[in-house]
Amino acid sequence: MSTEAIPLIGKKRPKLTGSLALATMVACFGSVQYGYHMAELNAPQLVLSCSKEVNPWPEFPYEKTWLGKHGLVQCIPLTEEQIGLVTSIFSIGGLIGSLYAGKIADIYGRKPISFVNSILGILGSLILFASNTYAQMLLGRFVAGVCCGSAIVITPLIINEVSPRELRGSLGSMNQVCINVGILITQLLALRLADSYRWRWLLFTGALLALANFALLFKVNESPLWLASRGELAAAESVICNLRGGDVQRSRQEVREWLDSRGQSGDDNCQARTRTGVQTISGRDQSLTERRANDVFQSESRATSTSSLDEEVTLTKYIRDPRYALSRRAITAILMGQQFCGINSIIFYGVKVISDLVPGYAILINVAISVLNVVATFGASFLVDHWGRKPLLILSSSSMSVAAAFISLGIVTMRASVLVTFTFIYIGVFALGVGPIPFLVIPELSPPDVVGVAQSYGTTCNWIATFMVGYGFPILRNWLAGYVFLVFAVIAACFASYIYYMVPETKGKKDYEEIWGVRD
């Protein structure tokens, strides 16, 4: 990299511009949908499945409501096993969505796939709203899962590509903040809608969120780095300049840095060509010539941005190639570990878990938990770039281990105060690090030529673990009762140990080589 690069950027710390805030907000609408759909069955689960009747208007028969008149049944009879599958098939859809998302986004762009995700979100929500059978519920949850699986790959990818390095940690944490906002919206609406007459409107709201996302996408530009990877250098510089508040010098410098990073990850010949086009530019030369830029990018345009400069990197190649082993192992452990710490036992089944000891206040307590989750995650977003990723992950997971042990104690000894107190602590410390950081560090831990594939791979691992927890928790709870949270306590402790010994810090480091201390 040119020696002028770092001083140029270091002169002035980048600020959060209006354009950058808007781009981040629109990207995070996918995260809001993810959180909303993940938690939408938590509160209405009992009334939806005909296990319980909560009649808001005893004197007014359901058949006379708008829903009843249009042939939508009051509830859908479901067994415990069917409820578990309806809940967890969302993860199967998410797995499929995450597998294709990175590749399609690299071929067609981040913005087109975001439009597709919004359409899928609308479709899935409408199917759920209109469901009268178990099979229809499964289909709706599956389609919503595909939408959210794709969105949760694309959101951190976009944020990583539009953010300056100095703000990447804080803005990247907005992904998890908005997931929690989606969960909170669900719980707040459930206070009014989780009854036998209105639970369908809770599912319908997901379509409104997706529609809002669709409309807002017209207000933002394509990712500048994706544009650059297609050879559209002028467009890339223009978008970055807009995101940086008109800072032309910085936008050009960022493109040069990215070019240099791409050159370092290719073969020697491509490196030489890229360096000829980039590193010979002095600090007095403030822009690349179009011809030279095109020379660099024409060689790259033969592959997608998930490609090395020689050969396309598929998911299979990423999994098998030993060059990616360091980052792949870390991503696998971090993304699966996040779920195996047990957070979705509360997100999916929190009302059931708490209602055993506090039946009259379970939904209200879950709302309070969701509020804490949002506030704590937002607060933690300012710590990520200050304290670093690794210390927060260790502190968060080790604290979750202790809290999970006390949750188990509260359930086993029938002490509601212990259960509720440590459930709040459990959620709060999750939001400190294990919640926001895993998706943030995928692009930071990965070589630049496989970021899209790595994002899909990491999210796939996360979805597999989500399904295992979502489907397996009710079964484990039947076997182990309150002791099930001891399993999460042990896993969280092992996770903290792995992070301490095996995962490098990424805070403030400019590329893969500096983070891992290696050269590909």
C-alpha positions in Angstrom: 0.0 0.0 0.0 1.1 3.5 -0.7 2.8 5.0 2.3 0.7 8.1 1.9 -2.5 6.2 2.5 -2.6 6.1 6.2 -1.6 9.7 6.9 -4.1 11.0 4.5 -7.0 9.3 6.3 -5.5 9.9 9.7 -5.7 13.6 9.4 -9.4 13.7 10.2 -11.6 11.1 12.0 -14.6 10.3 9.8 -18.0 11.4 10.9 -21.4 9.8 10.6 -22.9 11.6 7.6 -26.6 11.7 6.8 -26.0 9.5 3.7 -24.0 7.0 5.7 -26.7 6.9 8.4 -29.4 6.4 5.8 -27.5 3.6 4.0 -27.0 1.8 7.4 -30.6 2.2 8.4 -32.0 0.8 5.2 -29.5 -2.1 5.3 -30.6 -2.8 8.9 -34.3 -3.1 7.9 -33.3 -6.7 7.0 -32.1 -7.2 10.5 -35.4 -5.8 11.9 -37.3 -8.3 9.8 -35.1 -11.1 11.0 -35.7 -10.2 14.7 -39.4 -9.8 14.1 -39.9 -13.1 12.5 -37.7 -14.9 14.9 -39.8 -13.9 17.9 -43.2 -13.5 16.3 -44.5 -16.9 17.6 -43.2 -16.5 21.1 -46.1 -14.7 22.7 -49.1 -16.0 20.6 -47.9 -19.6 20.6 -50.5 -20.9 23.0 -53.5 -19.2 21.5 -52.4 -19.8 18.0 -52.1 -23.6 18.6 -55.5 -23.9 20.4 -53.7 -24.7 23.7 -55.3 -21.7 25.4 -58.1 -19.3 24.7 -57.7 -15.6 25.5 -61.0 -13.9 24.4 -60.7 -10.1 24.4 -64.4 -9.6 23.7 -66.5 -12.4 25.3 -69.7 -10.9 24.1 -68.6 -10.7 20.5 -68.2 -14.1 18.7 -65.1 -14.6 16.6 -67.2 -15.6 13.6 -68.5 -12.0 13.4 -65.0 -10.4 13.2 -63.5 -9.4 9.9 -61.1 -12.4 10.1 -63.9 -14.9 10.9 -66.1 -13.6 8.1 -63.3 -14.2 5.6 -62.8 -17.8 6.5 -59.7 -17.5 8.8 -60.0 -19.9 11.7 -59.6 -18.8 15.3 -56.7 -21.1 15.9 -54.8 -24.0 14.3 -54.6 -27.2 16.4 -50.9 -28.0 16.9 -49.0 -30.5 19.0 -45.9 -29.6 20.9 -43.8 -31.3 18.3 -45.6 -29.4 15.5 -45.1 -26.1 17.3 -41.4 -26.9 17.6 -41.1 -27.6 13.8 -43.1 -24.5 12.9 -40.8 -22.4 15.0 -37.6 -24.0 13.8 -38.4 -24.4 10.1 -37.7 -20.7 10.0 -34.1 -21.7 10.5 -34.2 -24.1 7.5 -35.4 -21.4 5.3 -32.8 -19.1 6.7 -30.1 -21.7 6.0 -31.1 -21.9 2.3 -31.4 -18.1 2.1 -27.9 -17.6 3.6 -26.4 -20.2 1.2 -27.4 -18.4 -2.0 -27.3 -14.8 -0.8 -23.6 -14.0 -0.9 -23.1 -15.5 -4.3 -26.1 -13.7 -5.9 -25.2 -10.5 -4.2 -21.7 -10.7 -5.6 -23.1 -11.3 -9.2 -26.0 -9.0 -9.3 -25.3 -6.5 -6.5 -26.4 -5.9 -2.9 -29.3 -3.7 -3.9 -31.2 -6.1 -6.2 -31.0 -9.0 -3.8 -32.3 -6.6 -1.1 -35.4 -6.0 -3.3 -35.9 -9.7 -3.6 -35.6 -10.2 0.1 -38.3 -7.6 0.7 -40.7 -9.3 -1.7 -40.1 -12.7 0.0 -40.7 -11.0 3.4 -44.1 -9.7 2.2 -45.0 -13.1 0.7 -44.0 -15.1 3.8 -45.9 -12.8 6.1 -49.0 -12.9 4.0 -48.9 -16.7 3.9 -48.6 -16.8 7.7 -51.5 -14.3 8.1 -53.8 -16.3 5.9 -52.8 -19.8 7.2 -55.6 -22.2 8.3 -53.5 -25.4 8.4 -50.2 -26.7 9.8 -48.8 -27.1 6.3 -49.5 -23.4 5.5 -47.9 -22.3 8.7 -44.8 -24.3 7.8 -44.7 -22.8 4.3 -45.1 -19.2 5.6 -42.3 -19.7 8.2 -40.1 -21.3 5.6 -40.5 -18.4 3.1 -40.0 -15.8 5.8 -36.8 -17.7 6.8 -35.4 -17.6 3.3 -36.0 -13.8 3.3 -34.3 -13.4 6.7 -31.4 -15.8 6.0 -30.5 -13.8 2.9 -31.0 -10.4 4.7 -28.8 -11.4 7.6 -26.0 -12.1 5.1 -26.4 -8.9 3.1 -26.9 -6.5 6.0 -23.4 -6.8 7.6 -21.9 -7.0 4.2 -23.3 -3.7 3.1 -22.5 -2.0 6.4 -18.9 -3.2 6.2 -18.6 -1.9 2.6 -20.1 1.5 3.2 -18.5 2.3 6.6 -15.1 3.9 7.1 -12.7 1.6 9.0 -12.8 3.8 12.1 -16.6 3.5 12.4 -17.0 -0.1 11.2 -17.3 -1.6 14.6 -20.0 0.8 15.9 -22.0 0.7 12.7 -21.6 -3.0 12.3 -23.1 -3.4 15.8 -26.3 -1.8 14.5 -27.0 -5.2 12.8 -27.6 -6.8 16.2 -29.3 -3.7 17.6 -31.9 -3.8 14.8 -32.4 -7.5 15.3 -33.3 -6.7 18.9 -35.5 -3.8 17.7 -37.4 -6.3 15.6 -37.8 -8.6 18.6 -39.0 -5.7 20.7 -41.6 -4.6 18.1 -43.0 -8.2 18.2 -43.2 -8.2 22.0 -44.8 -4.7 22.2 -47.4 -5.6 19.6 -48.0 -8.9 21.5 -49.2 -7.0 24.5 -52.3 -6.1 22.5 -52.5 -8.7 19.8 -51.5 -12.0 21.4 -55.0 -13.2 22.0 -57.4 -15.6 20.3 -58.9 -12.9 18.0 -56.0 -10.8 16.9 -52.9 -13.0 16.7 -53.0 -13.0 12.9 -52.4 -9.2 12.8 -49.1 -9.8 14.7 -48.0 -12.0 11.7 -49.4 -9.5 9.2 -47.1 -6.7 10.5 -44.1 -8.5 9.1 -45.4 -7.7 5.6 -45.6 -4.0 6.5 -41.9 -4.0 7.6 -40.9 -5.7 4.4 -42.9 -3.2 2.3 -41.2 -0.3 4.1 -37.9 -1.9 3.4 -38.8 -2.2 -0.3 -39.7 1.5 -0.5 -36.6 2.7 1.3 -34.3 0.8 -1.0 -35.0 3.4 -3.8 -33.4 6.0 -1.6 -29.9 4.4 -1.4 -27.1 3.6 -3.8 -25.4 0.3 -4.6 -22.4 -0.7 -2.5 -19.4 1.2 -3.7 -17.0 -1.8 -3.3 -19.4 -3.9 -5.4 -19.3 -1.2 -8.1 -15.6 -1.1 -7.9 -15.3 -4.9 -8.3 -17.3 -4.6 -11.5 -14.9 -2.0 -12.9 -17.2 1.0 -12.3 -14.5 3.1 -10.5 -16.1 6.5 -11.2 -19.4 5.3 -9.8 -17.7 3.8 -6.7 -15.8 7.0 -6.0 -19.0 9.0 -6.4 -20.9 6.8 -3.9 -18.1 6.9 -1.3 -17.8 10.6 -1.7 -21.5 11.0 -1.0 -21.2 8.7 2.0 -18.3 10.7 3.4 -20.0 14.0 3.1 -18.3 15.2 -0.1 -14.7 14.3 1.0 -13.3 13.6 -2.5 -9.8 13.1 -1.3 -10.8 10.4 1.2 -13.1 8.6 -1.3 -10.3 8.3 -3.8 -8.0 7.1 -1.1 -10.4 4.4 0.1 -10.8 3.1 -3.5 -7.0 2.9 -3.7 -6.7 1.1 -0.4 -9.3 -1.4 -1.6 -7.5 -1.9 -4.9 -4.3 -2.6 -3.0 -6.1 -5.1 -0.7 -7.5 -6.9 -3.7 -4.1 -7.0 -5.3 -2.5 -8.6 -2.3 -5.0 -11.4 -2.3 -4.4 -12.5 -5.8 -1.5 -14.3 -7.6 1.8 -12.7 -8.2 1.0 -11.6 -11.7 -2.2 -10.0 -10.7 -0.5 -8.4 -7.7 2.1 -6.9 -9.9 -0.5 -5.5 -12.3 -2.6 -4.0 -9.5 0.4 -2.5 -7.8 1.5 -1.0 -11.1 -2.0 0.6 -11.2 -2.1 1.7 -7.6 1.1 2.0 -5.7 3.0 4.1 -8.2 0.5 6.9 -7.6 2.1 9.5 -5.4 0.4 11.5 -2.7 0.3 14.4 -5.2 -1.8 12.3 -7.6 -5.3 12.5 -6.2 -7.0 10.1 -8.7 -6.4 7.0 -10.7 -6.6 7.4 -14.4 -9.6 5.7 -15.9 -7.5 3.7 -18.3 -5.3 2.3 -15.5 -8.3 1.6 -13.2 -10.0 -0.2 -16.0 -6.9 -2.3 -16.6 -7.0 -3.4 -13.0 -10.7 -4.1 -12.9 -11.0 -5.8 -16.3 -8.9 -8.6 -14.9 -11.2 -8.8 -11.9 -14.5 -8.5 -13.8 -13.9 -12.0 -15.2 -14.8 -13.2 -11.7 -17.3 -12.1 -9.1 -16.2 -10.3 -6.0 -16.3 -13.6 -4.1 -13.5 -14.7 -6.4 -9.8 -14.8 -6.1 -8.2 -13.0 -9.0 -7.4 -16.4 -10.6 -10.3 -18.6 -9.9 -13.8 -18.4 -8.6 -14.1 -19.3 -4.9 -17.2 -21.4 -4.4 -18.5 -22.4 -1.0 -17.1 -25.9 -1.5 -13.6 -24.5 -2.3 -13.9 -22.2 0.7 -14.6 -25.1 3.0 -11.8 -27.3 1.5 -9.1 -24.9 0.8 -6.4 -24.8 3.6 -5.6 -21.2 2.8 -8.9 -20.2 4.4 -8.6 -22.6 7.4 -7.7 -20.0 10.0 -10.6 -17.7 9.3 -13.0 -20.6 8.6 -12.4 -22.3 12.0 -12.8 -19.0 13.8 -16.0 -18.2 12.0 -17.5 -21.6 12.6 -16.8 -21.5 16.3 -18.0 -17.9 16.7 -21.2 -18.1 14.7 -22.3 -21.5 16.1 -21.1 -20.7 19.6 -23.4 -17.6 19.6 -26.4 -19.9 19.3 -25.2 -22.7 21.5 -24.9 -20.2 24.3 -28.6 -20.6 24.4 -30.0 -17.2 23.6 -32.8 -18.4 21.4 -34.2 -20.6 24.2 -35.4 -17.2 25.5 -36.2 -15.6 22.2 -38.3 -18.6 21.0 -39.7 -19.9 24.2 -39.2 -17.2 26.8 -42.9 -16.8 27.6 -43.2 -20.5 28.2 -40.1 -20.7 30.4 -41.1 -17.7 32.5 -44.8 -18.5 32.7 -44.2 -21.7 34.6 -43.2 -19.6 37.6 -44.7 -16.2 36.8 -47.8 -17.0 34.7 -49.5 -13.6 35.0 -46.6 -11.5 33.8 -44.7 -13.6 31.3 -45.4 -11.5 28.2 -44.7 -8.3 30.1 -41.4 -9.6 31.4 -40.5 -10.6 27.9 -41.2 -7.1 26.7 -38.9 -5.8 29.5 -36.3 -8.3 28.4 -36.5 -7.1 24.8 -36.2 -3.4 25.9 -33.1 -4.3 27.9 -31.7 -6.2 24.9 -32.1 -3.2 22.6 -30.6 -0.7 25.1 -27.7 -2.9 26.1 -26.8 -3.7 22.5 -27.0 -0.1 21.5 -24.8 0.8 24.4 -22.3 -2.0 23.5 -22.1 -0.6 20.0 -20.0 2.3 21.3 -17.7 -0.1 23.2 -16.8 -2.3 20.2 -14.3 0.1 18.7 -13.1 1.3 22.1 -12.5 -2.0 23.9 -12.2 -4.3 21.0 -14.0 -7.4 19.7 -12.1 -10.1 21.6 -12.3 -8.7 25.2 -16.1 -8.1 24.8 -16.7 -11.6 23.4 -14.8 -13.1 26.4 -16.5 -11.0 29.0 -20.0 -11.6 27.4 -19.7 -15.3 27.0 -18.2 -16.0 30.4 -20.9 -13.8 32.1 -23.6 -15.8 30.1 -22.2 -19.0 31.5 -22.6 -17.7 35.1 -26.1 -16.3 34.4 -27.3 -19.5 32.7 -26.2 -21.5 35.8 -28.3 -19.3 38.0 -31.3 -19.5 35.6 -31.1 -23.2 36.1 -31.0 -22.8 39.8 -34.0 -20.5 39.8 -36.1 -23.0 37.8 -35.0 -26.1 39.8 -35.6 -24.4 43.2 -38.8 -22.6 42.0 -37.5 -19.2 42.8 -39.1 -16.8 40.4 -37.0 -13.8 41.6 -33.7 -15.7 40.7 -35.1 -16.9 37.4 -36.2 -13.4 36.3 -33.2 -11.5 37.6 -30.6 -13.8 35.9 -32.7 -14.0 32.7 -32.3 -10.2 32.5 -28.5 -10.5 33.3 -28.2 -13.3 30.7 -29.8 -11.1 28.0 -27.9 -8.0 29.0 -24.4 -9.6 28.9 -25.4 -11.4 25.6 -26.0 -7.9 24.1 -22.6 -6.8 25.3 -20.7 -9.0 22.9 -21.9 -12.4 21.9 -24.9 -10.7 20.2 -23.5 -7.9 18.1 -19.9 -9.1 17.4 -20.1 -12.4 15.5 -21.6 -11.1 12.3 -19.4 -8.0 12.5 -16.1 -10.0 12.5 -16.9 -12.3 9.6 -15.6 -9.9 6.9 -12.8 -8.7 9.3 -11.5 -12.3 9.8 -11.8 -13.2 6.1 -9.5 -12.6 3.1 -11.0 -9.9 0.9 -11.6 -12.2 -2.1 -13.9 -14.5 -0.1 -15.9 -12.1 2.1 -19.2 -12.8 0.4 -18.7 -16.6 0.6 -17.5 -16.4 4.1 -20.5 -14.3 5.1 -22.8 -17.0 3.6 -20.8 -19.8 5.3 -20.8 -18.1 8.7 -24.5 -17.4 8.5 -25.2 -20.9 7.4 -23.4 -22.2 10.5 -25.5 -19.8 12.6 -28.7 -21.0 11.1 -27.8 -24.7 11.7 -27.1 -23.9 15.3 -30.4 -21.9 15.5 -32.4 -24.8 14.2 -30.7 -27.2 16.6 -31.5 -24.9 19.6 -35.0 -24.1 18.3 -36.0 -27.7 17.7 -33.9 -29.3 20.4 -34.7 -27.0 23.4 -38.2 -28.3 24.0 -36.9 -31.9 23.8 -34.0 -31.2 26.2 -36.3 -29.3 28.5 -38.6 -32.4 28.7 -35.6 -34.5 29.6 -33.7 -32.2 31.9 -36.3 -29.8 33.1 -34.5 -26.7 34.6 -31.1 -28.3 34.3 -31.2 -27.7 30.6 -29.6 -24.3 31.2 -26.6 -25.9 32.7 -25.8 -27.3 29.3 -25.8 -23.7 28.0 -23.6 -22.7 30.9 -20.9 -25.2 30.1 -21.0 -24.4 26.4 -20.7 -20.6 27.0 -17.7 -21.3 29.3 -16.0 -23.4 26.5 -16.8 -20.6 24.0 -15.1 -18.0 26.1 -12.0 -20.2 26.4 -11.9 -20.7 22.6 -12.1 -17.0 22.0 -9.3 -16.3 24.4 -6.9 -18.8 22.9 -7.8 -19.1 19.2 -9.3 -15.8 17.9 -7.2 -12.7 17.2 -8.3 -9.1 17.8 -9.5 -7.2 14.7 -10.0 -3.8 16.2 -8.2 -1.1 14.1 -6.5 -3.5 11.8 -6.7 -2.8 8.2 -6.7 -6.2 6.5 -6.6 -10.0 6.8 -2.9 -10.2 6.8 -2.4 -7.8 9.7 -5.2 -9.5 11.8 -3.8 -13.1 11.4 -0.1 -12.2 10.9 0.2 -14.2 7.7 0.5 -13.6 4.0 -1.5 -15.7 1.5 
